[in-house]
Amino acid sequence: MKIGICGAGRFGQAFIPLFKAHPLVDEVVLADLVEERRQEAAQFGITRTFGSLDELCASDVDAIAIFAQRQLHGPMAIQALKAGKHVYCAVPMASKAEEITEIIRLVEQSRLIYMNGETSYYYPSAVYCRQRFRAGDFGEFVYGEGNYLHDMEHGFYQAFQHSGGDNWKQVAGFPPMFYPTHSTSLVLSVTGARATTVSCVGYVDRHEDGIFQKGGNLWDNPFSNQSALMQTSDGGMLRINEFRRVGWWSRFSGNPMTMYGTKASYEENSGSQVWTTQDRKVEDLTDLLHCARNYKFKPSGSEEQLHEAMRRDFDSQFAKVQPVHRLPRSFVGLRNGHLGSHQFLVDDFAKAVVTGKLPPVNAWEAAKYVIPGLIAHDSCLRGGERLDIPDFGRPPAGWDVLDPDQPLA
């Protein structure tokens, strides 16, 4: 297949070498509004570039991978699907329920592949907990916590300035609950359930930068931190925290998770990852889930200004629990990131397009991860009122889903 990368920022550039190296991809082209970034594509061996998504949609590419500003994801995915292109889109899927509805309608109507690039789905903790949950080791799901704890000073200022231009503060105030999928997917991808109701409260920001305040951003959003408590369809409880002003750090990840079952539990904090059971057994999982590096990211050019936290995100890392055996050999030694997830994301999208099977984080799964946050923000604006969360259903019967733990036969 031929794939067009839409958006050549730092995140998009991290994926270009992987798409180029995948054995199912024949050509990678690039679209970006900024001429300088299009010129930088030469370092990746890209010879064809376009100046807009419109031009990319009119080209001969089979698929489009969207790495644009987060508030643009929904409209851009809809445009690409209407142009007859398969779509890979960085998170979040969309920032409006109407956009989610339209994406699902287009995918179901056209049978085109849509994949959301949720990194947390492939994190070692999520892989481990899915295995234990499917084996029945957790028992019944009782309670889970998913967290995305990322202080603005840990690289977000630079990232928004790089992508947002002169008006970067207008988009930097994106409501935290509009970006919930790193948190929700950690638990919901394990249990397979969905969130049904939510009550959310927020921390009204006091920082002098004025990013999170009414009139300070496109959403009149005053909250830099938001916490939501949800009921899940399997009778359990889910709490997610989306924090952008927080004095916290972990040697593992900025996405710690916890899951309690009736038989056993998984707990993660800044210093430990453990499995505990009803009969008082405790297992240290640090060695199993720790990500060892096989490639050290060496920043160059503008990347030299990246905060340490962002640099760590772009190290290639794998844990013993991750199914590295199913990745193409052409990926060995290539740049990776976000706890080993980048290579799995690219591999699953390429295989989904070629086989016609749904990727694990398909349109319906992506909707299940993002819609709780959109409704949670509405609840937050209403002082924590408990609200129902829409159900976008499941994929049509007979549309097979790729096994994310197995190589393509």
C-alpha positions in Angstrom: 0.0 0.0 0.0 0.9 3.7 -0.3 0.5 5.8 2.8 0.4 9.6 3.3 1.7 11.1 6.5 -0.4 14.2 7.3 1.5 16.3 9.8 5.3 16.3 10.0 5.8 17.4 13.5 7.9 15.6 16.0 5.4 12.9 16.6 4.7 12.3 12.9 8.5 12.2 12.2 8.9 9.4 14.8 6.6 7.2 12.7 7.9 7.8 9.2 10.8 5.4 9.4 8.6 2.6 10.7 6.0 3.0 7.9 8.9 3.1 5.4 10.4 -0.1 6.8 7.2 -2.1 7.0 7.1 -4.9 4.4 3.5 -4.2 3.5 4.1 -0.5 2.7 5.3 0.3 -0.8 5.6 4.1 -0.5 5.4 6.8 2.1 4.5 10.4 1.1 4.1 13.5 3.3 1.7 16.4 3.6 2.3 19.5 5.8 1.3 23.1 5.6 4.8 24.2 6.5 7.3 24.2 3.6 10.3 23.8 6.0 8.9 20.6 7.3 8.2 19.2 3.9 11.8 19.9 3.0 12.9 18.0 6.1 11.2 14.9 4.7 14.2 14.4 2.5 16.1 13.1 5.5 13.7 10.1 5.5 14.0 9.4 1.8 10.6 10.9 1.0 10.5 12.3 -2.5 6.8 13.2 -2.8 5.2 15.9 -0.6 2.0 17.8 -0.6 1.0 21.1 0.9 -2.4 20.2 2.4 -4.7 17.4 3.4 -6.8 18.3 0.4 -3.9 17.5 -2.0 -3.2 14.3 -0.1 -6.8 13.1 -0.3 -6.7 13.8 -4.1 -3.6 11.7 -4.5 -3.2 8.0 -5.2 -2.4 7.0 -1.6 -4.4 4.1 -0.2 -4.2 5.3 3.4 -3.6 8.5 5.4 -2.0 8.7 8.9 -3.0 11.8 10.7 -0.6 13.5 13.1 -2.1 17.0 13.3 -3.2 19.1 16.2 -5.6 17.1 18.4 -8.7 19.3 17.9 -8.4 18.6 14.2 -8.5 14.8 14.3 -12.2 14.3 13.9 -12.8 16.6 10.9 -9.6 15.4 9.2 -10.4 11.7 9.6 -13.9 12.3 8.2 -12.4 14.1 5.2 -10.0 11.3 4.5 -12.6 8.6 4.8 -14.9 10.5 2.5 -12.0 10.6 0.0 -11.9 6.8 0.1 -8.7 6.5 2.2 -8.0 4.1 5.1 -7.2 6.2 8.2 -4.7 5.9 11.0 -5.2 8.8 13.5 -3.3 9.8 16.6 -5.4 10.2 19.7 -7.9 11.5 20.5 -10.4 10.2 17.9 -12.4 13.4 18.0 -13.5 16.1 20.4 -17.2 16.1 19.5 -19.8 13.2 19.8 -21.1 14.1 16.3 -17.7 13.5 14.8 -17.5 10.1 16.4 -20.9 9.2 15.0 -19.8 10.3 11.5 -16.6 8.4 11.5 -18.3 5.2 12.6 -21.0 5.7 9.9 -18.4 6.2 7.2 -16.4 3.1 8.3 -19.4 0.9 8.5 -20.7 2.1 5.1 -17.4 2.0 3.2 -15.6 -0.9 5.1 -12.5 1.2 5.1 -10.1 0.7 7.9 -10.0 3.2 10.7 -7.4 2.8 13.5 -6.8 5.1 16.5 -3.2 5.3 17.6 -3.7 4.6 21.3 -0.3 3.9 22.7 -1.5 2.7 26.1 -3.2 -0.3 24.5 0.2 -1.8 23.9 1.9 -0.8 27.2 3.4 -3.7 29.1 0.9 -3.2 32.0 -2.1 -3.4 29.7 -0.7 -6.4 27.9 0.0 -8.2 31.2 -3.4 -7.4 32.7 -5.3 -8.5 29.5 -3.5 -11.8 29.7 -4.4 -12.3 33.4 -8.0 -11.1 32.9 -8.7 -13.4 30.0 -7.3 -16.3 32.0 -9.8 -15.5 34.8 -7.0 -14.6 37.3 -8.6 -11.3 38.3 -12.0 -12.8 38.9 -14.8 -10.3 38.5 -13.8 -6.7 37.8 -14.4 -4.4 40.8 -12.5 -1.2 40.4 -9.9 0.4 38.1 -7.8 3.5 37.8 -6.3 5.0 34.7 -4.2 8.1 34.9 -2.5 10.5 32.5 -0.2 12.6 34.8 1.7 15.0 32.5 2.7 18.4 33.9 2.7 21.2 31.4 6.4 21.9 32.2 7.3 18.3 31.2 7.6 19.2 27.5 4.0 20.3 26.8 4.9 24.0 26.5 7.5 23.2 23.7 5.1 20.7 22.0 2.2 23.2 21.8 4.5 26.0 20.7 6.0 23.8 18.0 2.5 22.9 16.6 0.4 25.9 17.4 2.4 28.8 16.1 1.7 32.3 17.5 -1.6 31.3 18.9 -0.4 28.2 20.7 -2.0 29.1 24.0 -5.4 28.9 22.4 -5.0 25.2 21.7 -2.8 24.4 24.7 -5.9 24.9 26.9 -7.5 21.8 25.4 -9.7 20.4 28.2 -7.8 17.5 29.9 -10.9 15.2 29.7 -10.9 15.7 25.9 -7.7 13.7 25.9 -8.8 10.7 28.1 -7.8 7.7 26.1 -4.4 7.1 27.7 -6.4 6.6 30.9 -9.6 4.9 29.8 -7.9 2.4 27.5 -5.7 1.0 30.2 -8.7 -0.5 32.0 -11.4 -0.8 29.3 -9.1 -2.6 26.9 -8.5 -5.2 29.7 -12.1 -5.8 30.7 -13.8 -5.2 27.3 -16.6 -3.3 29.1 -17.6 0.3 28.5 -18.3 3.3 30.7 -22.0 4.0 31.2 -22.3 7.0 33.5 -19.8 9.6 34.8 -19.5 12.3 37.4 -16.5 14.6 37.0 -14.9 17.5 39.1 -12.1 19.8 38.2 -9.3 21.9 39.5 -9.6 25.5 38.4 -6.2 26.6 37.3 -4.2 29.3 39.0 -1.1 29.4 36.9 0.2 32.8 35.7 0.5 31.6 32.1 -3.2 32.0 31.6 -3.6 28.9 29.4 -6.4 27.3 31.4 -9.0 30.0 32.0 -12.2 31.3 30.5 -11.2 33.4 27.5 -7.7 31.9 27.5 -8.4 29.1 25.0 -10.8 28.0 22.3 -13.0 26.1 24.7 -13.2 28.7 27.6 -11.8 25.8 29.7 -10.6 26.8 33.2 -9.6 23.3 34.3 -6.0 22.0 34.2 -6.8 18.9 36.2 -10.0 16.8 36.1 -11.0 13.6 37.9 -13.9 11.4 36.8 -15.7 8.5 38.5 -17.6 6.2 36.2 -19.8 3.1 36.3 -18.9 0.4 33.8 -21.2 -2.0 31.9 -19.9 -5.0 33.8 -20.9 -3.5 37.1 -17.5 -2.2 38.1 -16.2 1.3 38.9 -13.6 3.3 37.0 -11.8 6.4 38.0 -9.6 8.4 35.6 -7.4 11.3 36.3 -6.3 13.8 33.6 -3.7 16.2 35.2 -1.7 18.9 33.5 -0.5 20.6 36.7 0.9 17.9 39.0 4.1 17.4 40.9 4.5 13.7 40.1 7.1 11.6 38.4 7.6 7.8 37.7 10.4 5.8 36.5 7.9 3.6 34.6 5.4 5.8 32.9 3.2 8.8 33.2 0.2 6.5 32.8 0.0 4.4 36.0 -2.9 2.0 36.3 -4.5 0.0 39.0 -7.1 -2.8 38.7 -8.9 -4.6 41.6 -10.7 -7.9 41.0 -12.5 -10.3 43.3 -9.6 -12.7 43.2 -6.5 -10.6 42.5 -5.3 -7.1 41.7 -2.6 -5.2 39.8 -1.2 -2.0 41.3 1.3 0.5 39.9 2.7 3.7 41.4 5.9 5.8 41.0 8.1 3.0 42.4 6.5 -0.4 42.0 4.4 -2.7 39.8 2.9 -5.6 41.7 0.4 -8.4 41.4 -1.5 -9.3 44.7 -3.9 -12.1 45.4 -6.8 -12.8 47.8 -4.6 -15.4 49.6 -2.0 -12.7 50.4 0.6 -13.5 47.7 2.6 -10.6 46.3 4.5 -10.7 43.0 7.0 -8.0 42.0 6.5 -7.5 38.2 9.2 -4.9 37.7 11.5 -7.2 35.8 8.7 -8.5 33.5 7.2 -5.1 32.7 10.3 -2.9 32.7 11.1 -1.7 29.2 14.7 -2.3 28.1 16.1 -0.1 25.3 17.6 -1.6 22.1 18.0 1.9 20.5 18.9 5.1 22.2 17.2 8.1 20.7 19.7 10.8 19.8 17.8 14.1 19.3 19.0 16.4 16.6 17.9 19.8 15.3 14.8 21.1 17.0 14.5 17.9 19.0 17.5 18.9 21.1 15.2 21.3 22.9 12.9 18.5 24.0 12.3 18.1 27.7 13.7 14.9 29.3 10.2 13.5 29.7 9.5 13.8 26.0 12.9 12.4 25.1 12.2 9.3 27.1 8.9 8.9 25.2 10.9 8.5 22.0 13.4 5.9 23.3 12.8 2.5 21.8 11.7 0.2 24.6 10.3 -3.3 25.0 9.3 -5.4 28.0 9.5 -9.1 28.3 5.7 -9.4 28.3 5.3 -7.7 24.9 4.9 -9.9 21.8 7.9 -8.7 20.0 8.1 -12.0 18.0 5.2 -10.8 15.8 6.8 -7.6 14.6 8.5 -7.6 11.2 12.3 -8.2 11.2 12.8 -4.9 9.3 11.9 -3.1 12.5 14.9 -4.4 14.5 17.0 -1.5 15.7 14.7 1.2 14.4 13.4 4.1 16.5 10.5 3.4 18.7 8.8 5.0 21.6 6.1 5.3 24.3 6.9 2.0 26.1 7.4 0.0 22.9 4.0 0.9 21.4 5.0 2.7 18.1 6.1 -0.4 16.3 3.0 -2.4 17.3 0.8 0.5 16.2 2.3 0.7 12.7 2.3 -3.1 12.3 -1.3 -3.5 13.2 -2.5 -0.7 10.9 -0.5 -2.1 7.9 -1.8 -5.6 8.5 -5.4 -4.3 8.9 -5.3 -2.4 5.6 -3.9 -5.3 3.7 -6.1 -8.1 5.2 -9.3 -6.1 5.6 -9.5 -7.1 9.3 -10.3 -4.6 12.0 -7.3 -3.4 14.0 -7.6 -3.8 17.8 -8.3 -0.1 18.4 -10.8 0.2 15.6 -13.5 3.0 15.3 -15.9 1.4 17.8 -13.1 0.7 20.4 -11.7 4.2 19.9 -15.2 5.6 20.5 -15.4 3.6 23.8 -12.2 5.2 25.0 -12.9 8.9 24.1 -16.6 9.5 24.7 -16.4 9.1 28.5 -14.0 12.0 28.6 -16.2 14.3 26.5 -19.2 13.6 28.7 -17.0 14.0 31.8 -16.0 17.5 30.8 -19.7 18.4 30.4 -20.3 16.9 33.9 -17.4 19.0 35.2 -19.0 22.2 33.8 -22.2 21.2 35.6 -20.6 20.9 39.0 -20.2 17.1 38.9 -23.7 16.2 37.7 -23.9 12.4 36.9 -24.5 12.0 33.2 -25.2 9.0 30.9 -22.5 8.1 28.4 -23.6 7.2 24.8 -23.1 3.7 23.5 -21.7 3.6 20.0 -22.1 -0.2 19.8 -19.8 -2.8 18.3 -18.4 -3.6 14.9 -20.8 -5.4 12.4 -21.0 -9.1 12.9 -18.6 -11.0 10.7 -15.9 -8.3 10.5 -13.0 -10.1 12.0 -10.5 -8.4 14.3 -6.7 -8.9 14.1 -5.1 -10.8 16.9 -2.6 -8.2 18.2 -0.4 -10.9 19.7 0.3 -12.9 16.6 2.3 -12.3 13.4 0.6 -12.1 10.0 0.4 -15.6 8.5 
